[in-house]
Amino acid sequence: MEDWRGSQPVRAKTVGELLDVTFQDYRDHFRYIMTAAVYVLVPYLILQVLFTHQSVGQAQSLLNTLLSGKDLKAWEKLQVLQATPRTVWVSYALALLAALVVNPLLNGTIVRFVAAKELWGRRVAFHDAFSHAFRRLLPLILTYILVFILYMAAIFVGSGATAGFIVLATLHGVWTVVGAIFAAVFACAALAFVVWAAVAAELVLPVVMAEDIGYWRAVVRVLALVRGKFWRTFGFLFLLGLILFVLRIAANGLVLFLIKSDVVSAVVLGIVTLFTSPLYALALSHLYTDLRVRTDGLDLPPWPRGA
């Protein structure tokens, strides 16, 4: 790897500075970011458009038959088409592919690039960053499974404790007052836990990709990064989600208003996704580096040999 910017001090950033540097990196490294987006997203988007074209073509044919009155059972066939196991399973497979392969590869590539640039002042070539993200894909998936198991275990324990309390309260005849209070407290605690777990889970990917750890060590590391900085992390992710939501809703609404063809709309929306998806990865990368600076201090270790 070539030296990118030399030795510069690394400092913590405000939420506004994190957003500024995200959009600045998007402009300054547009070619690198678009290379990653095209390399990772385009094959998936082609699959998505092909599936949309086939499904829409079959549905349109049945709809035309229905409107012409030539086949009285066309409506039933249309409903069956939309609910066929093949259509449902392909939709699930595409969603799973995006969640476990496509998005982690894109985000992991950009995380590696940003972490190297921000923390160690080095530029990582695209093929190196992509290869590293690909190698870390299996540990990331297994870590996600571990997080899901821990999440479900917490819900199971909480639900079991609640059910036991309800039974005891009912047997002792105090359910009306005590039960209502406990139910309200538990509902608030459950909501807080869900929000906290969702925020912490967002940092699993950058930790696994940038620090070459996984499984339980990655979970512990995420907890260390978030500890004492939850509200700041939550606020940044909420603001980022709001910005991306507005951008995508505006773009999608404009496309659907101007373009009537479902297949053409799918292609144009895919292009919109191509340009907007890297923004989230960039912002998440800068959030991770900022949390790492705040947690580990400014005296970060040098870039590891052979990385």
Secondary structure, DSSP 4 states (H G I P E B T S, - for coil): -EE-S-S-------HHHHHHHHHHHHHHTHHHHHHHHHHHHHHHHHHHHHHHHHHHHHHHHHHHHHHHTS-TTHHHHHHHHHH-HHHHHHHHHHHHHIIIIIHHHHHHHHHHHHHHHHHH-EEPPHHHHHHHHHHTHHHHHHHHHHHHHHHHHHHHHHHHHHHHHHHHHHHTT-IIIIIHHHHHHHHHHHHHHHHHHHHHHTTHHHHHHHH---HHHHHHHHHHHHTT-HHHHHHHHHHHHHHHHHHHHHHHHHHHHH---HHHHHHHHHHHHHHHHHHHHHHHHHHHHHHHHHHH-S-PPPPPTT-
